[in-house]
Amino acid sequence: MFKREKSIEIQHHRGVQCAHGKVAVQGVGMSVYSFFVDGLLIDTGSYSLSQEFQSFFKGIL
């Protein structure tokens, strides 16, 4: 089994909250994003980062 490296960074830009998640397996990385603006959640996050994104989702409620 391969080890996954995961991280998440919360950012704010002009009234938009953004969660930038990163996951890497064997040095191959992928970035995924979730955005919250005007009461609308735009989620492009991956299932493998669901635990990391929980803090972002809880923070916008």
Secondary structure as UniProt FT lines:
FT   STRAND          4..13
FT   TURN            14..15
FT   STRAND          16..25
FT   TURN            26..27
FT   STRAND          28..37
FT   TURN            38..39
FT   STRAND          40..43
FT   HELIX           47..49
FT   HELIX           50..59
//
